[in-house]
Amino acid sequence: MPAVIEVRNLRKRYDDKIAVDDVSLTVQEGEIFGILGPNGAGKTTTVECIAGLRTPDRGEITVCGLDPRRDRAGLTRRLGVQLQAGCLPDRLQVAEALELYSSFYPAPADWRALMDDLGLAAKAKTAYAKLSGGQKQRLSIALALVGDPRVAILDELTTGLDPQARRDTWALIEGVRSRGVTIVLVTHFMEEAERLCDRLALIDAGRVVAVDTPAGLTERARIEQRIRFRPSRPLDDHLLTSLPDVSGVTRRGEFVIVDGNDNALNAVTTVLARNRIVAERLRVEQASLEDAFVELTGRHLDAVGPDAK
Ligand SMILES: Nc1ncnc2c1ncn2[C@@H]1O[C@H](COP(=O)(O)OP(=O)(O)OP(=O)(O)O)[C@@H](O)[C@H]1O
């Protein structure tokens, strides 16, 4: 598959703050490529440089073979951007916004069809200020697609949405991809990244810590199995920590969480049975992207700010 976006050794500093420090990544045609990291990791700065909205201090970027800073006109025809906090004038109506934006492009998509596809037809004459959060979000996606781009950058597109609206938006993004648009998705929601992305760059403190498929990344978490249960009687953690198949035991309320290898479930249930303890509400979970992130960075994804632990 040909590369649609190439970023090599990107660096961007704001005054004395290095926001992006040596980021390299390649996005292939037709994929949904995620950029996942905690708040302040440098995700938005990276995509703003890709979109030609910021000038890197160092590094090279090409989008569809173009330099985003030098070939602005060419880039506009190929790249659609939905950035965070996209805001329109309060009184502008949905259809007016789409028609206006489509007039900026030499070969735009059919904005009426886009309005239908995004479930906004019934809101065509509604002013921006009167739209719900989910509708505003859908409009911002429609505006990113109205130029009929080959590549779309979507930044934090489900932030602030309720779980149902978030799932609806995911379905919509899959629909956009199936029309052949390459998508770069910036997010700090693990579930979103896991569900939607073909490949992901994990970013932390301005650096790429890993690029892989969601499954490939979770394999990097040393935990192969996580067992969660409520012991029917008081349980001495040492019974479990002394097992060679177990790498860690933590408590969450009345639940015990055991991390270990493939044989951990077997070992834990045997010890519990020997001690006449029943594992109530027993669940076995696989490692998540969150676990991989913690393994790779020592930090949790939902940590606020690059210095948070
Ligand atoms: N215009 C700016 N001036 C100064 N510092 C900035 C500016 N924009 C971002 N930063 C800082 O650069 C770092 C990276 O910010 P960026 O917005 O790229 O991160 P992010 O991963 O997108 O975070 P979030 O998810 O919170 O948007 C942060 O420490 C941020 O405070």
The ligand as an SDF file (V2000), in Angstrom:
LIG
                    3D

 31 33  0  0  0  0  0  0  0  0999 V2000
   -0.0420   27.4100   21.1940 N   0  0  0  0  0  0  0  0  0  0  0  0
    0.6400   26.8520   22.1900 C   0  0  0  0  0  0  0  0  0  0  0  0
    1.4980   27.5940   22.9340 N   0  0  0  0  0  0  0  0  0  0  0  0
    2.2150   27.0440   23.9330 C   0  0  0  0  0  0  0  0  0  0  0  0
    2.1560   25.7470   24.3000 N   0  0  0  0  0  0  0  0  0  0  0  0
    1.3060   24.9670   23.6280 C   0  0  0  0  0  0  0  0  0  0  0  0
    0.5070   25.4760   22.5290 C   0  0  0  0  0  0  0  0  0  0  0  0
   -0.2410   24.4550   22.0510 N   0  0  0  0  0  0  0  0  0  0  0  0
    0.0760   23.3640   22.7800 C   0  0  0  0  0  0  0  0  0  0  0  0
    1.0070   23.6680   23.7220 N   0  0  0  0  0  0  0  0  0  0  0  0
    1.6290   22.7220   24.6790 C   0  0  0  0  0  0  0  0  0  0  0  0
    2.2800   21.7150   23.9220 O   0  0  0  0  0  0  0  0  0  0  0  0
    2.0570   20.4320   24.4840 C   0  0  0  0  0  0  0  0  0  0  0  0
    1.3850   19.5250   23.4600 C   0  0  0  0  0  0  0  0  0  0  0  0
    0.0780   20.0290   23.1880 O   0  0  0  0  0  0  0  0  0  0  0  0
   -0.9280   19.3460   22.1550 P   0  0  0  0  0  0  0  0  0  0  0  0
   -2.1750   20.1640   22.1570 O   0  0  0  0  0  0  0  0  0  0  0  0
   -0.2410   19.0990   20.8910 O   0  0  0  0  0  0  0  0  0  0  0  0
   -1.1760   17.9570   22.8990 O   0  0  0  0  0  0  0  0  0  0  0  0
   -2.3780   16.9420   22.7420 P   0  0  0  0  0  0  0  0  0  0  0  0
   -1.7540   15.6050   22.8700 O   0  0  0  0  0  0  0  0  0  0  0  0
   -3.1410   17.2150   21.5200 O   0  0  0  0  0  0  0  0  0  0  0  0
   -3.2450   17.2390   24.0160 O   0  0  0  0  0  0  0  0  0  0  0  0
   -4.8440   17.3670   24.1710 P   0  0  0  0  0  0  0  0  0  0  0  0
   -5.3730   15.9870   24.0340 O   0  0  0  0  0  0  0  0  0  0  0  0
   -4.9780   17.9240   25.5490 O   0  0  0  0  0  0  0  0  0  0  0  0
   -5.2760   18.3120   23.0870 O   0  0  0  0  0  0  0  0  0  0  0  0
    1.2270   20.6570   25.7340 C   0  0  0  0  0  0  0  0  0  0  0  0
    2.0960   20.6950   26.8320 O   0  0  0  0  0  0  0  0  0  0  0  0
    0.5810   21.9940   25.5060 C   0  0  0  0  0  0  0  0  0  0  0  0
    0.3460   22.6460   26.7270 O   0  0  0  0  0  0  0  0  0  0  0  0
  1  2  1  0
  2  3  1  0
  2  7  2  0
  3  4  2  0
  4  5  1  0
  5  6  2  0
  6  7  1  0
  6 10  1  0
  7  8  1  0
  8  9  2  0
  9 10  1  0
 10 11  1  0
 11 12  1  0
 11 30  1  0
 12 13  1  0
 13 14  1  0
 13 28  1  0
 14 15  1  0
 15 16  1  0
 16 17  2  0
 16 18  1  0
 16 19  1  0
 19 20  1  0
 20 21  2  0
 20 22  1  0
 20 23  1  0
 23 24  1  0
 24 25  2  0
 24 26  1  0
 24 27  1  0
 28 29  1  0
 28 30  1  0
 30 31  1  0
M  END
$$$$
